[in-house]
Structures are given as C-alpha cells and as structure tokens.
Amino acid sequence: MRRSFSLLTDPLCAVFQIAPAAATLFALLAAPALGQEPAPTPAAAEAAPEPTTPPPGFPPGLDWKFNFDGSVGTFGFANSLYTNPKPGEPSGDLSDNWAEGAIKPALSAQYTTASSAHFYGKLSGVAERTYWASPSLVGGDASSFDVEDLYVGWKSGNSIGGGEDVLDVTLGRAPYQIGHGLLLMDGGSEGGSRGGYWTNARKAFKLAAIGRYKPGNNTFEAFYLEKNDLPEDATASKVWGFNYEYAIGEDTTLGATYMSWSANPGLAPERDGLDVYNLRAYTAPFSKLKALSFEAEYALEKNGTALDSTAWNFLAAYQLETKWKPKVSYRYAIFEGDNPATSKNEGFDSLLTGFYDWGSWWQGEIAGEYFVSNSNLISHQLRVHAKPSESIGTGLIFYDFRLDHPAAQGPQVTSDAVGKELDWYMDWGVNDNFTVSFVLAYANPGAAIAQSTGRTDNFVYGMVFLAYKY
C-alpha cells in the first residue's frame, strides 16, 4: 500500500531519509546532560521566573509554548507472518526488516482574561515515513506530511463559580480519549499511504467538538468526532455521544458512555447506525491495601442484524513495595466473534482502539500489532512490570490467545488455539528529552493459525525505538 519515493522528486522524504542522522545529532546535543550536573539555580530565580514574551503581534498576557517531538525506530521479523515458505520466495526467507521516522512540531497558546477565563489553542503538524523496503505487512514504503492538531477552546477559570475550569469547550482537530482507550482513543489512521504504521504519530480527529462540565468529583462530557481516515480507506466514521465519570477519592474512577456511530455503509455496514454502551471501573478499593487494584470494562454494540455483540475484560494487579517495585497483573478479555450458525453478525467492532500502556489495547507486540484484532478473540494476559531504577521500566508479558468462534475464520478451522506469545520490553529515559524503547517478542502459532493459513513456524520479532521530546 505504500510507495517508494525519490529525494529528487519528493523533497519531504528527505526529512525521513535523514531521520537516523537527526537522531544521532540529537543525542550529541544531549550528551552534556548525561555526564554533567546542571548548574545550580539561585532560589530567587526559581521563585520568580522571567515572564514569557509573546510572539510579535500577539497581546500581552499570552502564554505560549513550542514543542517538538521526533522519533526513529527499526523493526524486524526473523520469521514474518507469511505462510512458510514466503509466497514468491522459494528460498524460504521469512525475514522482514524496516524502519520508521516521524517529527511533530507544535505551537500552543493560552490567553487569560481579566475574569480568569482562558482561551487556548494548538497547531501542530506530523511528518512521518516508513522506509528500508518495508513489507506489505505494514503497508510498504510511504511518507506524508499534514496538519495534526488545529483547535481552539475556552475554559471558565473561576469566572462562573463552581470550581476552577468547571466548563471546558474544544473545537477543531483535536485528540479525545475515553477511559484507557479500549473503544475510543486513536483519531488518526496510520500506515498505508501515510507511512508510520507502528509509530502512530497521529492521534487527532479530523473534527472534534468536545464539551466538558466538571462539578466536584463528577465529569460530564458531550462529544462529536470524525475519524481522520487513510485516503484509500475512507470509512467516514463519525460518532457523537455522552460520557460520565465519577471519582471516589484518588483510587477509584467509575465511568459510563453512550455512543452513536455513522459510517460509509459500503465499507463499514456494521458501524453505520451502531449504538454502543460502555461501563468501566478502575479501583483500588481497600484503603489499607492500596497495592491491590482492579479494572473492569464492559461494552455492548447494537445495530440490528448488522451487529449485535459484546466485549468485557477484568484485570487484577498487585504492587510489591520491594526492590525494583515489581507489579504483577492478570487480565482476562473477551471480544465476541460472529457465529456462522445465526443470521445476525456478532463479530465485535474494535472501533478506535488506542495505545495506553504496553499490552493495552494492542494485545501482543506480534499478534495484536500485526495479525489479530479485538474481535473474535479471547486473551489471557499475565504481566510483570519492574523499575530497576528511576530511569528504567521493564517487564514481561505472556499471552494465551483463543478464538471465541473458530468457525468464523472458515469452515476448515476447528481449533480455538490462536497461539501463545511472550514479550519483553524496556523503556530507558536517557534524560529529560530522550527515551529509548526495546522489544523482543516470540510467538508460537496455534492449531487455528495452522488450519487457516498453513503457518507453523514460530514468529520472532525485535524493535528499537528512539523518541525525543522537547
């Protein structure tokens, strides 16, 4: 789905051809921070920082900020997800290697009125590319540049009573998220003609109108969102809805959401006219045992015979206060699959899932990233996360993937065993600006994969990803 470009004919691609060199330059610029302590700052300067100067032509009292994000990553399969041997390559070479790069400059501003209300806005753009002969598995080589955030908003401050910023309204190209991103988070499609399949630098919706009212521990939200689709896969997904959350102290949040969807009926008939109901809870309910926490979420999708499906998950976690602070968790998740024996469609629509944390909600650095979705899927996840130091977080995640309805994958599929996967990840905060992430993953395909694709070889995957944030 992606194209190869020449630097002579596509100047934008030069940005991505030099992405590794740029990352090296950033590292050289940051080197003093690795080996030197910052000079001490006088207490008076800390207490009274110099006021920011607005850009020329802007009124006094305007607080503005420039940010720049950049990333470059390399990815590889020792055994790719093709059947073995790879089609068209009788040698049996099952390897795939590619790279991705992205940059995102952003300018945001906020103006405070005499009544303490705030007007705010943000403008950003994303340029990204997938290159080094990336496989069709991730869309092939491609690059793009486009506006990302472009929105304005108003917050009430203390101008109307009821608490600070009790009212907040946003309009434009903006991100929006419900809960931990199980159903609604990622507003921008990646891969294909845009490049950046894994990097996923785009999050904003093409159009977002969000109203938020927060009295006390309550949050009421009304929203309208339009997905920023790939040009070659324009589902025209749109959603409006209401979200409510109630916070009980610092350790418990309860939420409920209603969504009404529309879409291109030719590309997404199950989504056009879809109603979605969502309940969720994130809690550490025992005041004397805050190390024990739970998460639970339920979703119901209704659209007549076009779609009638459910999904739910439950997670229990325990945080040990020992060296490395290990946190152990287990999660069970089920996303209903279509039952071929019925006239209606029960295959859950995963909607606009987003990345909240390793393992949520792209399940598995091999399976969830590249060949399974949150539909017709049962997963058992066991995770151990640890912090060997303040700058390093690492962990292991084990998955057992199963099919809810094997026959939905074809009449030849009788087993529900999709496979087992083990992922190791590590995030290293080199300094305040640079983070390096490493991933090694191994997956053993189950009988269901062998029956549906003929694939029996194990999958092996690795990734190194460097991110810069200013």
C-alpha positions in Angstrom: 0.0 0.0 0.0 3.0 2.3 0.4 5.1 3.8 -2.3 8.9 4.3 -2.8 9.9 7.9 -3.2 13.0 9.7 -4.6 14.6 12.6 -2.8 14.8 14.3 -6.2 11.0 14.1 -6.8 9.7 14.3 -3.2 11.6 16.8 -1.0 9.5 15.9 2.0 11.0 12.4 2.1 14.4 14.0 2.7 13.2 14.5 6.3 12.9 10.8 6.7 16.0 9.8 4.8 18.0 11.8 7.4 15.9 10.7 10.4 18.6 8.3 11.8 21.2 11.1 11.3 18.9 13.6 13.1 18.5 11.2 16.0 22.3 10.9 16.3 22.6 14.7 16.2 20.0 15.0 19.0 22.0 12.5 21.0 25.2 14.5 20.6 23.4 17.7 21.6 22.0 16.0 24.7 25.3 14.4 25.7 26.2 17.1 28.3 23.0 16.2 30.2 24.3 12.6 30.6 27.5 13.4 32.3 27.1 16.7 33.9 25.0 18.1 36.7 23.1 21.2 35.8 24.4 24.5 37.2 22.7 25.5 40.5 19.9 27.9 40.1 19.5 30.8 42.6 16.5 30.5 44.8 15.2 33.9 43.8 15.2 32.9 40.1 13.3 29.7 41.0 10.7 31.6 42.9 10.2 34.3 40.2 10.9 33.0 36.7 11.0 35.5 33.9 7.6 36.1 32.3 7.3 34.7 28.8 7.3 37.2 25.9 4.5 36.6 23.4 5.4 36.4 19.7 5.4 39.7 17.8 1.9 40.9 17.1 0.2 39.0 20.0 -1.3 40.7 23.0 0.4 40.7 26.4 -0.7 38.0 28.8 -0.5 35.3 26.2 1.3 32.2 27.4 2.7 30.2 24.6 4.8 27.1 24.2 6.8 25.4 21.4 7.2 21.6 21.5 9.0 19.3 19.2 8.7 15.5 19.1 10.8 13.3 17.0 11.3 9.5 16.7 13.1 6.9 14.7 12.7 3.1 15.0 13.9 -0.1 13.4 11.8 -3.3 13.4 12.4 -6.8 12.3 10.9 -10.3 12.0 13.3 -13.2 12.0 10.2 -15.1 10.8 7.5 -12.9 9.4 3.8 -13.6 9.5 3.6 -15.1 6.0 2.9 -18.8 5.4 6.0 -20.8 5.2 7.8 -20.5 2.9 7.0 -16.9 2.0 5.0 -16.7 -1.2 7.2 -15.9 -4.2 10.4 -16.7 -2.4 11.1 -20.5 -2.7 14.3 -20.0 -0.7 12.1 -19.8 2.4 13.4 -16.5 3.5 10.9 -15.4 6.2 12.7 -12.2 7.4 11.4 -8.7 7.2 13.2 -5.5 8.3 12.2 -1.9 8.0 12.4 1.5 9.7 10.1 4.4 10.6 10.7 8.0 11.4 8.5 10.9 12.4 8.7 14.6 13.5 5.9 16.7 15.1 6.5 20.4 15.8 3.7 22.1 17.8 2.8 25.6 19.0 0.2 26.1 21.7 -1.0 29.2 23.4 -3.3 30.3 26.2 -4.8 33.7 26.9 -6.2 34.5 30.4 -8.9 37.2 30.5 -9.5 39.7 33.3 -12.2 37.4 34.7 -9.8 34.4 34.9 -11.3 32.5 31.9 -8.9 31.1 29.4 -8.9 31.0 25.6 -6.5 28.4 24.3 -5.4 26.7 21.0 -2.8 24.5 19.4 -1.3 24.0 16.0 0.9 21.0 15.1 1.9 19.0 12.1 3.2 15.5 11.6 5.7 14.2 9.0 6.4 10.5 9.0 7.8 7.8 6.8 8.2 4.1 6.6 11.3 3.0 4.7 14.1 0.5 4.2 11.9 -1.7 2.0 9.2 -2.3 4.5 6.9 -5.3 3.8 3.3 -5.2 2.7 2.6 -6.5 6.1 2.9 -2.9 7.4 1.9 -1.2 4.1 5.2 -0.8 2.2 7.3 2.3 2.0 5.4 5.6 2.1 5.7 9.1 3.6 3.3 12.0 4.3 3.0 15.4 6.0 -0.2 17.0 7.2 -1.7 19.2 9.9 -2.3 17.3 13.1 -3.7 19.5 15.9 -5.6 22.6 14.9 -8.1 23.6 17.6 -9.3 26.4 19.8 -11.0 26.2 23.2 -12.3 28.1 26.2 -12.1 27.2 29.9 -14.1 29.0 32.5 -11.3 29.5 35.1 -13.1 30.9 38.2 -15.3 33.2 36.2 -18.6 31.4 36.7 -18.2 29.7 40.1 -18.5 26.0 40.8 -14.7 25.4 40.8 -11.8 26.2 38.6 -12.3 25.4 34.9 -15.6 23.7 35.6 -16.5 24.3 32.0 -14.3 23.5 29.0 -15.1 23.6 25.3 -12.8 22.5 22.4 -13.4 22.7 18.7 -11.2 21.7 15.8 -8.7 18.9 15.0 -8.1 17.5 18.5 -7.5 14.3 20.4 -10.1 12.7 22.6 -10.0 9.6 24.8 -12.4 7.5 26.9 -11.0 5.6 29.8 -7.9 3.5 28.9 -8.6 3.7 25.2 -10.4 0.3 24.7 -13.0 1.7 22.4 -12.2 5.4 21.6 -8.8 7.0 21.5 -6.9 6.9 18.2 -8.4 9.6 15.9 -5.9 9.3 13.1 -5.2 6.3 10.8 -1.6 5.3 10.0 0.3 3.1 7.6 -0.8 2.7 4.0 -0.1 5.9 2.0 0.8 7.8 5.2 3.6 5.6 6.5 4.4 5.3 10.2 2.5 2.1 10.8 3.9 1.4 14.3 4.9 4.9 15.2 1.3 6.1 15.1 2.2 9.8 15.5 -1.3 10.9 14.5 -3.9 10.9 17.3 -6.2 13.9 16.5 -9.6 13.5 14.9 -10.4 15.3 11.7 -13.1 17.2 13.5 -13.8 17.2 17.2 -16.3 19.2 19.2 -16.0 18.4 23.0 -17.8 20.0 25.9 -16.8 19.2 29.4 -18.5 20.1 32.7 -16.7 19.1 35.9 -18.5 19.9 39.2 -16.7 18.3 42.1 -16.0 14.7 41.6 -18.2 14.4 38.5 -17.3 14.8 34.9 -19.9 15.2 32.2 -18.8 15.2 28.6 -20.6 15.6 25.2 -18.7 15.0 22.1 -18.8 14.8 18.3 -15.9 13.2 16.4 -14.9 12.5 12.8 -12.1 9.9 12.2 -9.1 11.1 10.2 -9.1 8.1 7.8 -6.5 7.0 5.3 -7.4 8.3 1.9 -7.5 4.8 0.5 -9.7 3.5 3.3 -12.2 6.3 4.0 -14.8 4.7 6.2 -16.2 8.1 7.0 -16.6 7.0 10.7 -18.3 9.6 12.8 -19.5 9.4 16.4 -21.4 11.5 18.8 -22.1 10.6 22.4 -22.1 11.3 26.1 -19.5 10.3 28.8 -19.8 10.4 32.5 -17.2 9.7 35.2 -17.3 9.8 38.9 -14.1 9.9 41.0 -14.2 8.4 44.5 -11.1 9.8 46.2 -7.8 9.2 44.4 -8.1 5.5 43.9 -11.4 4.8 42.1 -13.0 6.1 38.9 -16.3 4.8 37.6 -17.4 5.6 34.0 -20.3 5.2 31.6 -20.5 6.1 28.0 -23.1 6.1 25.2 -22.0 6.4 21.5 -23.9 6.6 18.3 -22.0 5.9 15.1 -22.3 6.5 11.4 -20.0 5.3 8.6 -19.8 4.6 4.9 -22.2 1.7 4.6 -20.3 0.2 1.7 -17.1 -0.1 3.7 -18.4 -0.4 7.3 -22.0 -1.5 7.3 -21.8 -2.9 10.8 -20.8 0.6 12.1 -23.3 2.7 10.2 -26.2 3.2 12.7 -24.3 1.5 15.6 -25.2 2.2 19.2 -22.5 1.5 21.8 -22.9 1.3 25.6 -19.9 1.1 27.8 -19.3 0.7 31.6 -16.0 0.7 33.3 -14.3 0.8 36.7 -10.7 1.4 37.8 -10.2 0.9 41.5 -8.0 0.2 44.5 -10.9 -0.3 46.9 -9.2 -1.2 50.1 -7.7 1.7 52.0 -5.3 -0.5 54.0 -4.3 -2.5 50.9 -3.8 0.0 48.1 -1.3 -2.2 46.5 -4.2 -4.3 45.2 -6.1 -2.8 42.3 -8.7 -3.9 39.8 -10.0 -2.9 36.4 -13.2 -4.0 34.7 -14.9 -2.9 31.5 -18.0 -3.9 29.5 -19.2 -2.9 26.0 -22.4 -3.7 24.2 -22.8 -3.0 20.5 -26.3 -2.9 18.9 -27.1 -2.4 15.2 -29.9 -4.8 14.4 -28.8 -7.8 12.4 -25.8 -5.8 11.1 -24.1 -6.1 14.6 -25.1 -7.4 18.0 -22.0 -8.0 20.1 -20.4 -7.7 23.5 -16.9 -7.5 25.0 -15.7 -7.4 28.5 -12.4 -7.7 30.5 -11.2 -7.9 34.1 -7.8 -7.2 35.5 -6.3 -7.7 38.9 -2.9 -6.3 39.9 -0.7 -6.2 42.9 2.2 -3.8 43.5 5.0 -5.0 45.7 7.0 -2.4 47.6 10.3 -4.3 47.4 13.4 -3.7 45.4 12.6 -2.9 41.7 8.9 -2.4 42.8 7.5 -5.3 40.8 3.9 -5.1 39.8 2.1 -8.4 38.9 -1.2 -8.4 37.0 -3.5 -10.9 35.3 -6.2 -9.9 32.7 -8.9 -11.8 31.0 -10.5 -10.2 28.0 -13.2 -11.5 25.5 -14.3 -9.9 22.3 -17.3 -11.8 20.8 -16.9 -13.4 17.4 -19.5 -14.0 14.7 -21.4 -17.2 15.0 -21.9 -18.5 11.4 -25.0 -20.5 12.6 -27.0 -17.3 13.1 -28.4 -14.8 10.7 -27.0 -11.8 12.6 -23.4 -10.6 12.9 -21.9 -11.0 16.4 -18.3 -10.0 15.4 -17.3 -7.2 17.8 -16.2 -4.0 16.1 -13.0 -2.8 17.9 -13.8 0.8 16.9 -10.9 3.3 17.5 -8.6 1.5 20.0 -5.6 3.3 21.3 -2.2 2.7 22.9 -2.5 3.3 26.7 0.3 1.1 28.0 2.3 -1.9 26.9 -0.3 -4.6 26.3 -3.3 -2.3 26.2 -5.1 -2.4 23.9 -2.9 -3.6 21.0 -2.6 -7.1 22.6 0.8 -8.6 21.9 3.7 -7.0 20.1 3.4 -9.7 17.4 -0.2 -10.8 17.5 -2.0 -7.5 18.3 0.2 -5.3 16.3 0.2 -7.4 13.1 -2.4 -10.1 12.7 -5.2 -10.2 15.3 -7.7 -7.6 16.3 -10.1 -7.2 19.3 -12.8 -9.2 17.7 -13.5 -13.0 17.9 -10.7 -13.1 20.5 -10.2 -14.4 24.0 -7.0 -13.4 25.7 -5.3 -14.3 28.9 -2.5 -11.9 29.8 0.0 -12.3 32.7 2.3 -9.3 33.1 5.2 -8.5 35.5 6.5 -4.9 35.4 9.5 -3.6 37.3 11.6 -0.5 37.8 15.3 -1.4 38.3 16.0 2.4 38.5 14.2 5.7 38.2 15.1 5.9 34.6 14.3 2.3 33.5 11.0 0.4 33.4 10.9 -3.1 32.1 8.7 -6.2 32.1 7.5 -9.5 30.6 4.0 -10.1 29.2 2.7 -13.6 28.4 -0.4 -14.1 26.3 -2.6 -17.1 25.5 -4.8 -16.2 22.6 -8.0 -18.1 21.8 -10.9 -17.8 19.3 -14.4 -17.2 20.5 -15.9 -18.8 17.4 -13.4 -20.8 15.4 -15.8 -21.4 12.5 -15.9 -17.6 11.9 -12.3 -18.0 10.5 -13.5 -20.5 7.9 -15.1 -24.0 7.9 -11.6 -25.6 8.0 -10.9 -24.0 11.4 -12.0 -26.3 14.3 -9.4 -25.3 16.9 -9.7 -22.2 19.1 -5.9 -22.0 19.7 -4.5 -18.9 18.1 -1.2 -19.0 19.8 1.0 -18.1 22.7 3.3 -15.1 22.9 6.0 -13.8 25.3 7.1 -10.1 25.1 9.9 -8.4 26.8 10.0 -4.6 26.8 12.2 -1.9 28.3 11.8 1.9 28.4 15.0 3.8 29.3 14.7 7.5 30.0 18.2 8.6 28.9 17.5 12.2 30.1 14.6 14.6 30.2 14.3 14.6 26.4 15.3 11.2 25.1 13.7 7.8 25.7 14.8 4.5 24.1 12.4 1.5 24.0 13.4 -2.1 23.3 11.2 -5.0 22.5 11.9 -8.7 21.9 8.9 -11.0 21.3 8.3 -14.7 20.5 5.1 -16.3 19.4 4.1 -19.9 18.8 1.2 -20.2 16.3 -1.6 -22.5 17.5 -3.6 -25.0 15.6 -6.1 -22.4 14.5 -3.4 -20.5 12.6 -2.1 -23.7 11.0 -5.6 -24.6 9.9 -6.4 -21.2 8.4 -3.1 -20.2 6.9 -0.8 -23.2 6.9 1.6 -21.4 9.1 3.5 -23.5 11.6 6.8 -21.7 12.1 7.4 -19.6 15.2 7.4 -15.8 15.0 10.4 -13.9 16.3 10.3 -10.1 16.5 12.5 -7.2 17.7 12.3 -3.5 17.9 14.4 -0.5 18.9 12.7 2.9 19.1 14.2 6.3 20.0 11.9 9.1 20.9 12.8 12.8 21.5 10.5 15.2 23.3 11.0 18.9 23.8 
